[in-house]
Amino acid sequence: MNGIEPIRARLRAAALFGAMIVLAAIAPGCGSGSAPATNPPENAAKSDPADPAPAAGGIELTEGIRENLGIRFIDVERRAIADTRRVPGVFELLPGARHEYRAPLRGRVTPRVALFEEVQAGDLLATINSPQWRQLQHEAVEAEGEIKMSEARRDVARARLAETRGLLTKLDDRLANLAAAGARDAVLEAEATALRGSLPRLEAELREQEAAVSEAHEHYQSRLRTLASITGRTTEALDEFVGGEHVWTRITELELRAEAPGRVATLDAASGAWLEEGALVLVTIAADQVHFHAEAPQSDIGLYQEGQTARIAPAQGSTVDLRETAAGTLQLGLTAKEGARTVSLYVKPEITAPWMRAGVAAFLEVTLRGGAREYWAIPKSAVIQDGLEQVYFRRDPKDPDRVLRAVADLGESDGRWVALRSGVKAGDQVVMEGAYALKLAGGTDRAPDGYHYHADGSLHTNH
């Protein structure tokens, strides 16, 4: 095969990708001293295919090329791959993340928020025009009137008792004066005896009226507590006077207000709909209040302990960046599932990301206690098969706009990450997405000595 054939092979491979065809016309040129090779030497020797070293010059990846090919990099990481357990699971809402708002009384509803609208605690969510509410207000008015009537009757009983006691005191004084003069008045004595005998009855009547006043106040407070439970306000706030009347008398419509921050997840009642008492109006959810729930085999229960540090990672094949993980503390379920023979694992992420929503599948990564065998590791998806070799593309530490093809010296894998026994060091980055396009552009055939390939398949000189 002459020196021209590798160029044609790469151009045919690049034609499989529309983006590369465009790049062939718009890709930036090489640095100073490098030009496209239109006629490379016929006797240019190819490097040994078995040589693990990167192709001479690597592959140029300017920012424009990276954007068009969807190239994404990821840092190599130190990972205890052999001592890490990965358990599938899903995110679940915490109990306090969901709030339901129902009609406290039957009536006509008017929502005041839109679906998916963000709300804060205290925001108005909906109003309800309820005839039943006005009936309760009327009953509260009657209870307040009962207090006034009972207080008036008590005052009458109190005045009657005081009047009787005063009259009896005067009669006793007159009889005492007559006795001092050696005289008696049978009529006055009979009258005084009758008044004295009426005192227990009058005192009992006063106690009865005082009890009636107390009962009327309690009846009013009971009505007030009912109004408070319906409106969500305190009895003190409702009983305040504003403009010469109680606050509760000024409420014409019932209001549903947000109890906590969140977003409107469902609107279950249309504007103007008639709802019965207890009917669902809307639901709000605080989407970031989640925990992760995974199910591990019961046979592994001895591997997990309360308080272990765990990490939540996006599912394989997800468009979420593999680096968007969240750490948390492991909690074991209080009971195991007998039928499924699994034990529940829970982790509350310390920091949540937008993708961490209830129902989203992910993986729980737990490093077992005592696990200290760490290796440099890269995502398994960064390694591709190129002929008989497994290769990856490492970012050139000296030139961030260039990648170097490297044969992978692979170690253990947990199904998502794979250890590299050699070839990388701290601070290195590898191509996480777009490696296949680079394979087509760079290919198994190596560039002739003194030349290098661009990601669009064109061959350039190194000088």
Buried (B, 14 or more C-beta within 10 A) or exposed (E): EEBBEBBEBBBEBBEEBEBBBEBBEEBEEBEEEBEEBEEBEEEBEBBEEEEBEBBBBBBBBBEEBBEBBEBBBBBBBEBBBBBBBBBEBBBBBEEEBBBEBBBBBBBBBBBBBEEEBEBEEEBEBBBBBBEBBBEBBEBBBEBBEBBEEBBEBBEEBBEBBEEBBEEBEEBBEEBEEBEEEEEEBEEBBEBBEEBBEBEEEBBEBBEEBBEBBEEBBEBBBEBBEBBBEBBEBEBEEBBEEEEEEBBBBEBEEBBBBBBBBBBBBBBBBEEEBEBEEEBBBBBBBBBBBBBBBBBBEBEBBEBBEEEBEBBBBBBBEBEBBBEBBBEBBBBBBEEBEEEEEBBBBBBBBEEBBEBBBBEBEBBBBBBBEEBEEBBBBBBBBBBBEBEEBBBBBBBBEEEEBBBBBBBBEBBBBBEBBBBBEEBBEEEBBBBBBBBBBBBBBBBBBBBBBBBBBBBBBBBBBBE
